[in-house]
């Protein structure tokens, strides 16, 4: 009798559905990724990909308005032409990456 109860108990235990506490929405949230040690670049990549897939606009960084001023844009482009390693805040923006400076970079 004890064997039958143990077998039935194990069968019920293994056939119960898994009630996962972590949903897909939770796994891609900024807080979850940050608390699990992902870098800010990886978090931004995930957020950009999710926004692109869902067709939602992604908020641009605040400093992008500053870079749109003509004089600042010219000086920054000139500096980026001299030093191509400068971050131009175009991460994952679907652009063709060139490794050498060209005349139309200015």
Secondary structure, 3 states (H helix, E strand, C coil): CHHHHHHHHHHHHHHCCCCCCCCHHHHCCHHHHHHCCCCHHHHHHHHHHHHHHHCCCCCCCCHHHHHCCHHHHHHHHHHHHHCCCCCCCCCCCCCCCCCCCCHHHC
